[in-house]
Amino acid sequence: MSVPRDSTRRLKAIMFTDIKGYTSLMGADERRTMALVIEHRQIVRDCLGQYEGFEHETIGDAFVVLFDSVVNAVRCGAEIQNRLAARNVGLPPADQVLLRIGIHLGDIIVGDDGIYGDGVNLAARVEGKAEPGGMCITEQVYLQVSGKIDFDFDVEPIGRPELKNIRSPPNLYRLSPGQRVGAGRARRMRRLMRGIGLLIFVAVIAALVAWRVASDVVPGDGSDTASTAGSAATSGTTAATGATGATGATGTAEATGATGTA
């Protein structure tokens, strides 16, 4: 066994995973549990290839994975959980795979026969704080990915819980399962619907404003025209009446004059 040297130190995102109730499942039905473990390994390995994760070790149901990118580590964890959740839909509890994932960003020592350091131990302990189907990440991870990832999980800070054999535990964040399957798509759809609703609201307001302006301007002009026409008609009638009266008066006067002469 070689002794690790400082030159083998690396800053890595370290992921630990394990299946909830694996020991009980194995005791109840070894064959079924082995089939579940093999299927889950294939899903995990597909995701590791997609997000450039290095499978350092696999023991039973557990994975130890290293990433050069902490963003890729968290995205990979989310993808694993989403795929497993989709797989579990409609299956009885005994056939479901509920995985816990812990991720820490830390300095590790890489030896010929394994990895060492507080960062490795911390990542292993953090995994135990994750909910089945969810993830738990350290503050170091959260600060690196915040603003870079649109989480499909509910993020809950859980403070500094006690971690076995860890002297100074960091702040932890639990990424709860929630409604993960299609959550990203659903969130985008909700945003789209809010945007459409806002556009409809603006369009309705614009239409009401336009209608109000039209009511104030167009009908007003017609009323003025009608009023003017009415006034003109009234004036004309008055003039006509006056003219008739004048004619009548003239006729009467002429008749009177004629009588007097006779």
TORKEBA-571315 format. One record per residue: x, y, z of N, C-alpha, C in turn. Coordinates in steps of 0.001 Angstrom, whole numbers, padded with zeros to 6 digits, always signed. Layout:
XYZXYZXYZ...
This chain:
+000854-001197+000000+000000+000000+000000+000884+001240+000000+000670+002094-001000+001472+003306-001097+000931+004367-000157+001823+005242+000277+001427+006336+001159+001085+007543+000301-000129+008092+000414-000503+009247-000397+000399+010432-000099+000734+011177-001107+001548+012377-000954+000706+013615-001217+001211+014790-000796+000470+016024-001010+000233+016288-002491+001131+015782-003328+000992+016030-004758-000248+015347-005331-000826+014400-004561-002016+013700-005045-003312+014338-004549-003206+015472-003906-004416+016153-003432-005199+016733-004609-006515+016633-004491-007398+017151-005533-008616+017796-004886-009100+018867-005517-010377+019452-005106-011458+018804-005966-012362+018104-005319-013373+017346-006051-014752+017531-005431-015757+017372-006270-017115+017198-005763-017302+015702-005545-017652+015334-004315-017743+013922-003944-019207+013567-003720-019654+012538-004387-021042+012079-004264-021072+010681-003652-021916+010533-002628-022205+009217-002052-023691+008915-002262-023988+007673-002584-025389+007271-002735-025621+005948-002013-026873+005750-001595-027278+004411-001152-028789+004284-001239-029255+003040-001279-030680+002750-001415-031302+002632-000028-032424+003301+000162-033126+003232+001441-033577+001788+001709-033281+001319+002932-033756+000003+003346-033125-001162+002616-031925-000942+002078-031276-001991+001280-031090-003283+002081-030647-003181+003311-030406-004371+004124-031695-005142+004355-032778-004422+004672-034070-005083+004888-034587-005721+003610-034421-005012+002498-034861-005557+001219-034110-006841+000882-032813-006818+001119-032003-007996+000830-032408-009167+001726-032714-008889+002991-033141-009951+003891-034489-010536+003519-035367-009702+002946-036708-010170+002592-036726-010969+001294-035950-010512+000314-035970-011187-000995-034684-010843-001745-033713-011710-001659-032410-011435-002260-032494-011288-003774-033217-012193-004407-033263-012173-005876-033898-010886-006395-035026-010518-005806-035695-009291-006243-034815-008076-005978-034175-008039-004811-033333-006902-004453-032131-006791-005387-031532-007908-005728-030403-007878-006660-030824-007334-008016-032017-007719-008462-032524-007204-009738-032715-005690-009663-033231-005200-008516-033414-003758-008342-032077-003033-008329-031088-003630-007624-029767-003011-007542-029131-002920-008920-029232-003965-009705-028631-003969-011050-029300-002926-011932-030633-002846-011854-031357-001849-012659-030977-000436-012234-030892-000206-010935-030543+001128-010433-029111+001503-010828-028200+000526-010825-026825+000802-011238-026761+001267-012686-027564+000663-013534-027560+001059-014938-028038+002504-015103-029075+002875-014356-029585+004247-014413-028523+005221-013923-027893+004889-012784-026867+005771-012226-025701+005919-013202-025244+004831-013771-024090+004884-014674-024402+005645-015959-025617+005537-016436-026006+006347-017604-025879+007835-017283-026322+008218-016082-026248+009623-015684-024805+010067-015458-023978+009187-014899-022572+009534-014684-021888+009824-016013-022194+009032-017024-021614+009276-018337-022067+010598-018930-023307+010954-018658-023858+012202-019198-023231+013426-018540-022888+013318-017239-022389+014475-016485-020931+014341-016049-020209+013469-016705-018752+013342-016520-018367+013002-015078-019116+012084-014491-018780+011606-013156-017871+010385-013245-016908+010328-012337-015978+009192-012300-016399+008250-011177-016772+007037-011536-017192+006044-010559-015957+005506-009833-015736+006025-008646-014554+005601-007905-014738+004216-007284-015943+003967-006759-016148+002701-006060-017637+002387-005994-017946+001076-006041-019315+000605-005847-019287-000547-004855-020061-000412-003790-020130-001462-002777-021599-001777-002536-022034-002945-002952-023437-003302-002780-024342-002324-003500-025143-001594-002714-026070-000618-003292-025473+000770-003397-024249+000965-002879-023682+002310-002737-022708+002650-003860-022724+003933-004229-021763+004481-005195-020929+005555-004509-019653+005611-004869-018791+006738-004526-018304+007312-005853-018657+008586-006106-018413+009190-007417-017684+010518-007233-016744+010794-008120-016000+012052-008103-016320+012862-009348-016395+014185-009168-016660+015103-010281-015644+016233-010238-015207+016658-011418-014386+017862-011496-015243+019109-011368-016509+019012-011755-017438+020146-011712-018512+019892-010671-018644+020812-009716-019671+020654-008696-021059+020873-009291-021164+021729-010306-022451+021931-010979-022893+020632-011638-021970+019958-012307-022303+018672-012923-022703+017634-011884-022065+017685-010728-022393+016725-009671-023842+016872-009235-024278+018114-009006-025653+018343-008557-026642+018033-009680-026308+018424-010878-027194+018102-012001-027321+016597-012188-026213+015911-012017-026233+014456-012140-027125+013845-011055-026977+014316-009822-027816+013810-008747-029298+014029-009022-029633+015206-009527-031032+015501-009848-031534+014594-010965-030706+014368-011962-031104+013507-013077-031324+012070-012607-030435+011571-011756-030601+010224-011208-031937+010106-010483-032237+011072-009628-033471+011004-008853-034708+011139-009736-034628+011984-010754-035764+012122-011661-036023+010831-012435-034971+010183-012881-035144+008935-013630-035682+007819-012736-035168+007747-011530-035665+006722-010616-037125+006988-010243-037473+008260-010038-038860+008603-009711-039790+008222-010852-039362+008486-012084-040171+008106-013244-040319+006593-013323-039236+005885-012995-039281+004422-013009-040236+003886-011949-040306+004550-010798-041111+004052-009682-042606+004243-009850-043004+005094-010780-044424+005415-010937-045225+004138-011232-046255+003922-010427-047146+002783-010642-046658+001463-010083-045448+001433-009498-044910+000188-008956-045258+000043-007476-045433-001172-006991-045656-001363-005553-044405-000976-004771-044546-000624-003509-043393-000169-002704-042215-001135-002730-042484-002426-002748-041393-003404-002713-040540-003370-003973-041075-002822-005053-040338-002774-006321-039769-001390-006614-039978-000455-005716-039466+000895-005940-038033+001025-005429-037274+001901-006081-035905+002200-005656-035875+003635-005155-035642+003808-003853-035554+005137-003246-034102+005377-002842-033491+006311-003515-032061+006565-003331-031850+007823-002505-030816+007800-001667-030354+009005-000971-029013+009400-001565-028842+010721-001783-027609+011215-002391-027043+012347-001533-025761+012270-001232-025060+013341-000531-023910+013853-001373-023728+015175-001412-022666+015780-002228-021920+016827-001410-020606+016752-001462-019753+017728-000772-018621+018132-001713-018186+019376-001586-017032+019859-002338-015878+020014-001367-014817+019249-001591-013715+019319-000644-012409+018800-001204-011373+019038-000438-010025+018586-000794-009868+017128-000368-009412+016272-001271-009235+014861-000953-007817+014426-001330-007412+013320-000765-006115+012724-001101-006387+011471-001919-005818+011440-003092-006016+010302-003989-004814+009382-003893-005039+008160-003391-003981+007161-003296-004154+006087-004348-003196+005186-004421-003287+004107-005390-004429+003152-005071-004827+003106-003818-005844+002129-003426-007115+002780-002890-007253+004081-003033-008480+004706-002559-008346+006200-002400-009388+006804-001857-009396+008242-001591-009544+008454-000098-008939+009516+000381-008875+009777+001817-009159+011251+002087-009347+011555+003365-009474+012947+003776-010816+013244+004416-010858+014391+005105-012094+014810+005773-013234+015007+004780-012881+015458+003581-013916+015690+002575-014668+014422+002224-013968+013296+002186-014593+012013+001881-015527+011602+003020-015018+011716+004246-015835+011347+005407-017077+012222+005515-016914+013514+005241-018041+014442+005337-019106+014102+004297-018697+013830+003075-019662+013478+002028-020454+012237+002408-019776+011262+003019-020458+010034+003433-021517+010326+004496-021201+011229+005426-022155+011561+006486-023317+012404+005961-023034+013273+005015-024073+014148+004455-025141+013325+003748-024723+012276+003085-025690+011419+002369-026783+010905+003299-026418+010607+004559-027399+010107+005512-028445+011132+005912-028223+012417+005616-029179+013470+005948-030169+013740+004809-029978+013073+003701-030895+013257+002572-032166+012450+002792-033278+012959+002284-034517+012198+002313-034476+011145+001213-035162+010031+001397-035242+009043+000317-035839+009672-000941-035127+009551-002032-035563+010195-003268-035038+011606-003427-034249+012081-002446-033744+013445-002499-032241+013514-002342-031738+014729-002115-030305+014958-001959-030054+015843-000749-028826+015779-000264-028366+016712+000757-026999+017215+000308-026810+018528+000353-025555+019112-000096-025000+020021+000996-023696+020175+001003-023065+021064+001978-023120+022506+001492-022828+023412+002422-022831+024833+002072-021821+025136+000979-020683+024428+000985-019673+024635-000056-020256+024352-001442-021060+023320-001520-021701+022972-002792-022759+024013-003147-023586+024358-002164-024683+025298-002416-024172+026636-002935-023120+027146-002335-022579+028444-002758-022050+028395-004185-021541+027250-004596-021000+027119-005949-022090+026999-007012-023195+026366-006664-024223+026110-007682-025356+027119-007648-025455+027895-006553-026535+028871-006458-026447+029878-007600-027553+030038-008307-027586+030944-009455-027174+030287-010758-026640+029061-010671-026220+028352-011882-027166+027220-012246-027978+026823-011289-028888+025701-011510-030297+026120-011129-031250+025822-012017-032656+026031-011700-033160+024740-011057-033139+024715-009714-033434+023478-008999-034856+022999-009285-034970+021674-009540-036279+021048-009654-036727+020504-008295-035992+020861-007239-036258+020380-005894-036542+021572-004983-037269+021303-003914-037440+022316-002870-036179+022336-002019-035530+023496-001927-034279+023610-001175-034584+024078+000245-034155+023296+001228-034426+023603+002630-033123+023633+003424-032734+024796+003935-031554+024830+004808-031867+024141+006131-030982+023258+006584-031245+022515+007822-030185+022798+008886-029419+023873+008685-028450+024268+009700-027237+023358+009752-026698+023204+010966-025497+022390+011169-025833+021176+012040-026456+020179+011480-026784+019004+012286-025523+018252+012694-025620+017526+013767-024484+016737+014235-024202+015600+013250-022936+015465+012883-022504+014408+011968-021440+013578+012681-021607+012290+012679-020715+011395+013403-019262+011582+012975-018394+011806+013959-016946+011934+013759-016542+013155+012922-017436+014119+012777-017122+015371+012076-017099+016487+013119-015942+017071+013337-015790+018050+014413-016515+019358+014135-016412+019844+012905-017042+021132+012561-017940+020952+011344-019131+020445+011549-020017+020226+010402-020437+021545+009756-020522+021584+008439-020949+022809+007753-022472+022917+007731-022963+024038+007286-024391+024173+007024-024774+023214+005897-025934+022612+006060-026409+021664+005058-027714+022156+004443-027949+021706+003215-029181+022039+002490-029790+020738+001986-031044+020554+002337-031753+019355+001895-032574+019681+000662-032370+018933-000384-033130+019079-001616-034190+017995-001614-035400+018394-001231-036480+017439-001022-037061+016974-002344-037612+015758-002345-038173+015208-003580-039259+016089-004176-040282+016431-003388-041381+017220-003931-041995+016530-005129-042361+017321-006135-042904+016778-007378-041832+016879-008438-040907+015933-008398-039752+016041-009270-040042+015672-010705-040842+014636-010926-041001+014120-012278-041629+015197-013142-040904+015671-014126-041380+016735-014994-041459+018080-014299-040808+018215-013168-040924+019471-012411-040361+020642-013185-039245+020448-013849-038654+021528-014629-039578+021964-015738-040178+020975-016415-041116+021290-017483-042350+021983-016918-042850+021474-015785-044033+022080-015171-043753+023514-014744-042557+023741-014196-042201+025096-013770-042133+026038-014967-041521+025568-016043-041470+026411-017244-042865+026683-017782-043755+025657-017713-045120+025847-018185-045859+026870-017324-045640+026803-015992-046285+027795-015123-045818+029203-015445-044517+029332-015698-043995+030658-016062-044601+031130-017379-044723+030208-018342-045307+030563-019627-046749+031005-019453-047508+030251-018625-048912+030594-018416-049048+031942-017710-048141+032219-016757-048174+033544-016117-047891+034640-017129-046941+034386-018037-046627+035365-019071-047804+035592-020001-048465+034494-020392-049635+034612-021264-050751+035363-020552-050951+035039-019265-051978+035742-018488-051713+037233-018417-050438+037593-018243-050079+039010-018182-050358+039695-019512-050016+039013-020611-050271+039584-021937-051771+039782-022166-052577+038794-021751-054028+038911-021911-054559+040088-021087-054057+040224-019861-054482+041331-018997-054167+042673-019642-052938+042801-020163-052536+044051-020816-053410+044322-022036-053703+043242-022814-054531+043410-024006-055938+043876-023634-056505+043306-022558-057845+043702-022116-057862+045167-021673-056848+045563-020912-056765+046959-020458-056654+047894-021661-055812+047512-022633-055652+048346-023823-056968+048469-024583-057709+047351-024670-058992+047380-025379-059998+048270-024661-060028+048207-023332-060943+049057-022561-060607+050531-022724-059293+050832-022701-058874+052224-022894-059286+052713-024271-059057+051874-025304-059421+052256-026672-060923+052467-026794-061714+051583-026161-063171+051721-026212-063622+053004-025536-062983+053317-024399-063350+054544-023664-063037+055785-024495-061871+055774-025135-061492+056913-025970-062474+057060-027128-062842+055914-027731-063781+055943-028857-065136+056474-028413-065591+056058-027191-066881+056532-026694-066874+058021-026459-065724+058570-026022-065652+060003-025729-065559+060843-026996-064982+060306-028059-064705+061118-029236-065757+060936-030317-065994+059726-030773-066846+059489-031937-068297+059828-031675-068929+059271-030635-070316+059625-030378-070494+061092-030079-069517+061705-029447-069602+063134-029136-069729+063960-030389-068935+063632-031417-068992+064365-032676-070364+064223-033300-070967+063037-033247-072283+062812-033840-073340+063622-033129-073220+063664-031785-074206+064425-031009-074134+065896-031353-072893+066392-031503-072739+067802-031859-073358+068079-033208-073168+067154-034138-073712+067344-035493-075223+067353-035452-075760+066368-034670-077216+066285-034573-077776+067536-033920-077084+068031-032890-077543+069228-032201-077548+070421-033130-076464+070504-033923-076370+071619-034871-077479+071543-035901-077718+070327-036391-078775+070150-037387-080125+070503-036788-080332+070065-035512-081594+070362-034842-081792+071853-034666-080727+072539-034295-080822+073988-034107-081156+074667-035421-080504+074190-036479-080760+074777-037792-082198+074560-038184-082720+073352-037917-084107+073051-038271-085062+073937-037493-084778+074118-036196-085628+074967-035355-085621+076402-035857-084430+076880-036208-084328+078246-036728-085119+078392-038004-085012+077349-038825-085742+077411-040094-087227+077452-039864-087729+076685-038925-089163+076642-038627-089632+077991-038101-088818+078551-037203-089173+079865-036647-089238+080924-037728-088269+080871-038633-088245+081855-039716-089453+081700-040598-089776+080427-040862-090923+080175-041730-092189+080680-041064-092322+080441-039774-093512+080891-039041-093596+082409-039061-092414+083024-038869-092398+084482-038885-092814+085032-040237-092319+084368-041267-092651+084822-042615-094128+084669-042866-094720+083584-042433-096155+083343-042627-096965+084391-041889-096493+084674-040653-097207+085682-039861-097162+087044-040521-095978+087343-041042-095830+088637-041704-096721+088728-042914-096814+087677-043664-097657+087661-044870-099108+087839-044495-099500+087127-043423-100895+087238-042952-101214+088656-042516-100287+089250-041803-100523+090609-041309-100654+091570-042465-099845+091415-043492-099906+092284-044645-101231+092140-045346-101647+090872-045461-102924+090635-046134-104081+091273-045383-104072+091189-044093-105130+091744-043241-105165+093272-043379-103975+093839-043361-103913+095283-043473-104443+095746-044797-104101+095040-045858-104588+095423-047179-106092+095315-047251-106611+094252-046605-108059+094075-046650-108769+095199-045903-108205+095571-044769-108775+096633-043964-108748+097926-044750-107668+098163-045390-107542+099395-046176-108571+099449-047298-108780+098289-047861-109727+098241-048975-111135+098538-048487-111479+098034-047322-112797+098242-046762-113028+099715-046458-111973+100323-045864-112099+101710-045525-112309+102579-046783-111680+102265-047812-111787+103042-049056-113170+102925-049646-113670+101715-049554-115007+101540-050105-116014+102320-049265
